[in-house]
Amino acid sequence: MTVDLRTLHYVTPGGVSCILVAGGATVAMRQHTVHLDQPWGVLEELERGLAPVPWASSQERAAALSWLSSAPWIDDGLRERLTRHVRSTPVYDWGTQA
């Protein structure tokens, strides 16, 4: 998915962006970020049992999983929990773009 930056509303420190869509509504989506411990980050979702924010695309989720697999500061137990959480989080399917 390519996000037109003219429609980007904001991005939180935890990697959640909000874009404008038809009718003036906004859609929140997670984008790959190594700032897992920031507000609205994946770690907060996991630890607080919050509803997961869908990933912007399967590529974004794959990038996060790739990073998680080798992040040096994450112990193996936390890595496993985060990986399970990321894999189970929905992904937006925006379809193909012309």
C-alpha positions, -999 to +999 in steps of 0.1 A: +000+000+000+012+035-008-001+062+015-005+096+000+012+118+025-012+146+018-039+125+036-018+115+066-032+130+097-007+120+123+016+092+135+020+082+171+054+074+187+043+037+187+038+036+149+000+041+146-008+064+117-042+079+110-052+088+074-083+105+061-107+085+040-138+092+021-164+112+039-138+128+062-135+098+085-101+086+096-086+051+097-059+041+123-033+016+111+000+003+125+031+007+105+065-010+112+083+006+140+111-004+163+096+018+191+077-011+206+077+004+241+063+038+231+027+049+237+003+030+215+031+006+207+027-031+202+042-039+236+015-017+253-012-035+232+001-069+244+007-060+281-026-042+286-047-066+265-058-038+242-075-045+209-048-046+183-045-019+157-045-035+122-014-033+102-013-010+072-003-039+049+011-074+050+044-059+040+044-037+071+036-067+093+063-088+077+088-060+083+079-059+120+082-097+123+116-096+106+128-069+130+114-088+160+132-120+150+166-104+156+160-074+179+189-076+204+173-061+235+142-084+235+145-116+256+133-148+241+101-151+261+090-115+252+100-120+216+078-151+214+048-133+229+053-103+207+057-124+176+025-143+183+007-110+189+019-094+157+011-125+137-025-126+150-031-089+144-053-081+114-040-065+082-059-040+060-065-054+026-067-023+004-069-043-028-048-035-058-042+001-070-041+011-106 
